[in-house]
Amino acid sequence: MALFARNRIVLILLCGCLAFYALLGFVIAPYVVQTYVIPALSERLRHPVLLGDVRINPFTFSVTLKGFEIQEPDRTPMVGFQELFVDFEGTSLVSSAYTFDEIRLTLPFGLMHLRTDGTLNLLGLAPPASEQPPQPVAPEAKTQKTPLPPVEIRLLSIQRGVIEYRDDTKQQPITIDVVPIEITLRNFGTRRGGENAYAFSAEFGEGEVLAWEGTLHLDPLESDGHVSLSHVDLTTFWPSLRDRFRFDILSGTFLVDGRYHFDTHQAPVNLQINDAKIELADFRLAAAGSRDPVITLPSVGVHGIRLDLPQRVLGIGGVVLSGADVRAWLAEDGVVNFKPLFAPVPAPEKASGPTEPPAPAAAGPPWTVDVQAVEVDKSQVEFEDRTLATPAQVTIENLQVTAKDLHVPFRGSIPVTAGFTLNQQGTFDSRGTLQLDPLQASLSLKLAHIGLRPFQPYLDRTMQVDITDGEVELDGEVTYRSRPESEPMLRYVGQVGVNKLHVAERVSGKEFLGWTAFGLQKVELDLSPTKVKIGEIALRDPAVRLVTGKDGSLNLSKLMRKTEPQAAESTPPPAARESPGKKTAPTPVDIDVVRLSKLSATFIDESIDPVVATGITDLSGTIKGLSSKQVAKAQVVLAGEVDEVAPIKIQGQINPLSEDAYTHLTFLFQGVDLTAVSPYAGKYVGYPITKGKLSLDLMYQVSKKQLVGENKVLVDQLTFGEKTDSPDATSLPVRLAVGLLKDRRGLIDIDLPVRGDLNEPDFRYGRVVLNALVNLITKVATSPFSALGGLVGGGGEDLQFIEFAAGIEEVGEAEQRKIDSIANALQERPALRVDVIGTADPARDRDALAMQKISADVQRRFTQGGTKNLQAVLSPSREFELLSDLYAEKLGKQPMKKEELPGGKSVERVLTADELRQQLVPAMGVEESELRLLAQGRAKAIRERLIEQGGLPEDRVFLVEVELAQSEGKPIRAHLNLTGN
């Protein structure tokens, strides 16, 4: 008891201190916090601050705060929590570290409000800059790092945290909630070398989770852990970023997952990322304001990501894109839709003021990037060219692309493969290697069944045709070098083909061109320098339809669209101004064989009534050895039929690819039926063809731009019908020309040589041949006896005339031989008839007939004079007497003539017998009818000779009305005219 009494005061003091301590902790401290601290904090922050309850346990060194809020001036909660529990270990007051058994924050919340004026509400909690006194900094503090105080927390947890983000600067306010936030940190300490395990998780929405766990070292700062951000909906954050872009993200979720190591042992920091991945799913992107996506990515994954920040090394195991759908178009202004879509939005203008230049980037080794594989699978691209009048649409489906071993900086070759389906029909496949620096490619290309129809709108720009069918085939190897040295820049080796082609005219809708297959085999094409080598060109079943319309225009002339003429440039471009003496070497071209199979060409002329239709069929053969070499000569062998009946053959040599084209070809047409072109004859000749066949043996040779042609034309049994009334018919006597050319067997055999100079600017093969043929027919028709003379070997023009002596109607021996020659020639030309025109000279024949009358009258007088002997000869003296009697009788005067003698004397003398005859001629009275009878007699004599001695039928010789014409000093000649049956 004595001991108790002695220590009673001490006990009382201890109990009093304990009671005061308890009173201070349980009552006074909470009261002070509620009454003084909270109002002071509210005044300091310029915002209302509320605290629901404060509990302090001074014996367990724990503090519990409940219902804490910092409010906006309008009493809207801004920052706070439901409960904060801090359990401090009292023994740490005497230990080397501040130790907390537990710090627990329950239902913390925060409101981040971006007001309409662009200010953040949380910035209002900071005191104005004018109220912040400058803090002096000790010189040694600038260089010495203040160590962290030793703190240990056995359990730090944040439970059911909430962050709300509101953005009122947008036209439509944006709200984002991050809830719940869970953080757990165990055995956390600030001592060097301490290892602190932590776990963090947060949800942005249903299933959108941010998880972060690992260890943390604070001195120096170092952390190892695992971060996972999964199933995050992009539309959650997109509204706050939308005004910075020209596109909208309609949907999409992404996932980020990986392990990391972070420390500050190195400057600036050491960051290592391993086994990371980024995945994007159900991503849809559209133009701003549109709900139609232009990019749809069902699944994109980047796996096996490795990052070494100090070494600047990034490694990616693989990039996988599956099921993508891209919709692109070329707008009317020629810009692809993605260019404006991803163009940067101009930043809002800021108040002008001094700006600090950006800090220079830290020097270091260049970044290296290694990507093991890139894969694109089951993707689709839809492209539309809207620059065309009718937009062209191209669809790529089932796109498969792989690339391996990509390195930055670029090095080595990248194995690549690609394949897709084009327009639901064609297929594309490519494999090979790609090198990026310098750019090189070695790829196999295979295109099959690439339809031409979808590309019709591009053809519409220049042509008025419709491709109704057609496929492109390609199979080969292509090599490209951006820095060609000894090798060409581009080389293609393989084959190319266009099959099942059918092209129709836009206006009529009828097909004018087509073939079953057109293929180039064993192609070797080089560019820069250019060189072409082709093993075989095969064209199978080609068909062409050429139509001359009712207006006379050819259908081919209407295939091209008319373009507006462009103004001529005053100065030609540099490429067009070449030195006259400089010649460009021809591109080396070698084609082993061109194989033509069953070509058909149809020629229709609708300008003729009835319509003419003819053609060539089954033209097949080869052209071997085509080359641009000057010495090369390609062998041509082709054969076919005209109108499926008449054979045609083409043989010879050509060299069209050389600088000086060479041609030596023969064309053989046998038995072409001419009735097929009868309407032409009716229109232009004036007579339709009712029968006949044509055979041609044509030879054309072109060397050094000079044409030499030898044409043998054989027409069998050419027969014309009744004359037409065509206004286009020629005025030439065509029947006569045909009759002259056709022999007794009904054959017309013509040799028609042609010559021409290909250097002439208006030279045309067809024009040269046509001119030669027209000239021949004109010559034959206008000078028929020249042609007839060729049959007898004499002068043709002399056969046209039969000469007669004055007053005589009998044919002389020389003229008889001429008539016999004419008869022989006409025997060879049974289609000809001859018209005989008797002729008399009104002067010379009149005088001759008068002389004959004088002689007859003298003979009559002699006979009537009593001469009994009929064989008696009229003597000159007796003849003079009879002439004198006739003279006196006709003229009524004596046959005397007065003459002047020298010296002025005159004397009369008796006229001589010749003088008597000359003066009697005018008095004999020869009538015109007598001249006509003379002309008729001469014509009859010629006809009788042609019929009786020449053997011509009477129906081929006709007498025509006689002519009385002065011979003008020339022989008196009867005329012969030839006419055709």
C-alpha positions, 0 to 999 in steps of 0.5 A: 500500500505504501508503494501504491500511495507513493506512486498514486500521483504518478498514476493520476498524472499518467491517467490524466495524460492518457485521458487528455491524449484520448480526448485530444485524439478522439475529440479535439483533433476531429473538431479542429479539423472540422472547425478550422482546417476544412474552412481554411482549406476551402478558403485556400482553394477558393472552392467549397470543401466538405468533410462528413466525418473524421475519426482519429484513434490515437491508440492505433494511430489510425485516421478515418475521413469520410464524405470528403468533397471539393466542390465547384462554386455551384456546389457540384462535386469536383474531387473527393472520396467516400472514405480514407483510412490510414493505419500508421504504425506507432513504432515507426516513430522510433524506427528508421522508416515511416511505416503504414500498415494500411492506407485504404481509399474507398470510392474516390472520385474526380470530375475533369470538366473542360468548360466551353471557354477551354479552361479545365476546372481542376486548374482552379484549385491551384492558387493564382501565380500572383499569390505564389511567393518565389521559392529560393533555391539553395545553390547546392540544391541545383546539383544535389538530389534530395533523397526520398524519406524512408516510407513503408506501406504494407498495403495501399489500396484504392477501391471503386475509384471513379473519374468522370471527364466532361468536355463542353468545348464540342458542339455535342458535350462529351462525357467519359467515365472511368469506373471502377478504378482498383489499385493494390500495392503491397509492401511498398517502400522507398528504400533503395533496392526495395521491391514493391508489388502492385496491381492496378485495374480500371474500367472505361466501360463494360468489358473495357479494362486497364490492368497493370501489375508488377513491381516498383523500385523508387530509388532509383526508379525501376519497374517490371510489370505487365500492362493490358488494355483490353476491349477498349471501345474507340468510340469512347474517346473518339468524340473528344478527338473528332474535330482534329480529323476529317473522318469519323470512327464508327466502331472499333475496339483495341487491345494492348498487352505486353511486359515491360522493364523501366529504370532510370539507371541510364540517361534519359531512361531505359525502357524494354518491352517484350512479348507485346501485342496490339489488336484492333477489331471491328474497326470502321472508318468513314468520312466525317458526317457519313455512316458509310464506312470506307475502311472496315477492319474486322481484325488487325493484329501486331504480335511479338513486339519487342522494344529496346529504347536505348538501342533504338531497336524495334522488333515485330513478330508479325502483322496480321490483317484479316477481312479488310474492306476498303472502298476507294474512288477517284473523285471528279477532280482527279483526287483519291478520296483518302487524300482529303480524308486524312489531310490535317485539319488546320490548328486554331489560330493562337495569339501571336507571341514569342515562341521558344524553338523546339529542343534539338533531338538527342543524338543517338544511333538510328532506329532499326526495325525488324518485322518477321512477317506481314500477312493480309488475308481475305480482304477486299478493295472496291475502287471506282473511277468517277472521273469518267462519264460512266464510272469504272468499278473494279473489285478486288476480293480475297486479297492475300498478301504476305511479306517476310523479313522486313528491315529498317534500314532496308537491307536484303530481299523480302520474300513476298506473295500476293493474290486476289480475285478481280471483278469476281472472275479474274485471278492474280497471283504473284510470288518473288522477292522485293528489295527496297534500297535500291528498289529492285523486284523479281516477281512471277506474275500470273493473270487469268481470266481478267475480264475487259468489260469492266474497263469499258468506261476508259475506252469510252473516252476515245472510241465508240465501241463496246467490249462485250467479252474478252479476257487477258491472260499473262504468265511470266517473270518480271524483273525491275531495277531502279538503278540499271547498270549492265541489265535493263531497267525492266524485263518481262519473260513469259507469255501474254494473251487476249482471249474470247474478244468480242467488240461491237460498234456502239451505234449499230450494236453489231460486232465488228471485231473478235477472235477466239485467242490471241497469244504471244508466247516466249516473250522477252521484253526489255525496257531501258534499253528497249528490246523485244523478242517473241517466240510466237504470235498466234491469232486463232479465229479472228473475225472482222466486219467492215461495213460501208454505210449508206452515206458511203462512210466506213464503219471503222471511221466512226469508231473514234470519238471526235476531239476538239482541235487544239490550238497549234503551239507556236514553238514545238516542244524540245522532244519534237525539235530533232536534228534533221540529220539525226536518226533514231536507231530502230528498236530491236524486234525479233518474232520467230513466227506469226501463226494465223488460223482461220481468219474471216473478213466480211465486207458489206456495202450498204451504199449499193442497192442491193447490198453487197456482201462478200468476204474472206474465210479460213485464211490460215498460215504463218509468217516466219522470221520477222525482225528489225534487222535490215538483212532479215526476210520473213517468209509468208505462207497464207491460204484461204478462201473468198466467199468460202469457195475461191481459193486465195494464196499469199506467199513471199517475203516481208521485212516490215520492222526494218528501217527500210521496209522490204516486201516481195509478195505474190497473191493468188486468187482463183475463181472469185465469183463476180456476181457477188459484186454485181451491184457495183457494176450496175452502179459504176459501170452501168451494167450488172454482172450476170456471170463471170469469175475472177482470178488474180496473180499479183506480185508486189515488191517494195524496196527502198520505198519504191513499189514495183507491181506485176498484176496478172488479171484473168476474168472468165466468162464476164457477162453483163446484163441490161443497162441500168440508169445509174447516174454514177455510171462511167461514160466509157464504152465498157462493153467495147473495152470488155469485148476487146479484152475478152478472147474467143474462149471468154477469157480476159487476160491482162498484165497490169504493171504498177509503179510507185514511190512510197516517199510521196506523201499521198501514196496509197497502194490501192490508189496506185493499182486503181489508177493503173486499172482505170488507165488501162480501161480508158485506153482500151475504150478510147483507142480500141484499134490500138488494143486490136492491133496487138492481136495482129502485130500491126499498128492498131490505129491504121486498122481503123481506116480503109483507104480508097482511090478517088472515085473508086469503091473497090478495095486495093490489095494492101487494104484487102490484107488490112481487112483480113487482119481485122477479121482475124482479130475479130475472130479472137474477140467474138464479143466485138462488132464492127460498124463500117462507115463509108466515106466520100470526098465531095471534092476529090471524088466529085472530080474523079466521078466527072472524069469517069463520066467524060471517059464514058461519054467519049467511049459512048460517042466512039462506039456510036460513031459506027465502029464495027470492030469492038476491039478497035482502040481509040486513037489519041486523035480520035479521042481529041475529036470526041473531046472537042465535040463534047466540049462544044456541046457542054460549053457551047464554044470552040476548044480554043484558048487565047495566050499572051506572047512576049512583046504584048502580042496574043494568039489563039491556040487549040486546047489539049486533051487534058485541058479539055477534060479539066474544063469539062469536069465542072460541066459534067454535073456530079450529084451528091447522091452519086457521092453517097452511092460511092461511099455506100459502095465502098462500105459494102466492099469492106463488109463483103470482104469481112464476111466472105473472106474474113469469115465473120458472121453477118450479125457482127458487121453493120453498115452505118450512115455514110459520111461526106467529108473533105479528106484535107489532102489525106487519103480517102478513108472509110472508117471502122468502129468497134462496139461490144455486144 
